[in-house]
Amino acid sequence: MQEATFLILTALATGPQHGYGIIATVREISAGRVNLRAGTLYTALDRLRTDKLISVDREEIVDNRLRRYYRLSPEGAERLAAEASRLEANARAALSRLQPAEGAFA
């Protein structure tokens, strides 16, 4: 799973959000390292909807513009949990291999 996809799903794990909210949350949870552009986000959201990992929660009109809220689907929550577990296992393996060799990098 690409990092942007992982972060978008993570942003939606706490509840429905609209596009700008997702962009802001991704920036926050990545400590400013990932700044999604609107085009990138909406392309990813379309793909995630097609893959049934997210769905539209609701739509509203704000300042004469449509604001669409997205939510994580049960399938999306399962995929996110599986990917988080995989990343955690990989990080543990890397850290355990670095510990014996700590002096080698100094």
Helices and strands as residue ranges (DSSP letters): H 3-12, E 17-18, H 19-29, H 38-50, E 54-62, E 65-72, H 74-98, G 102-105
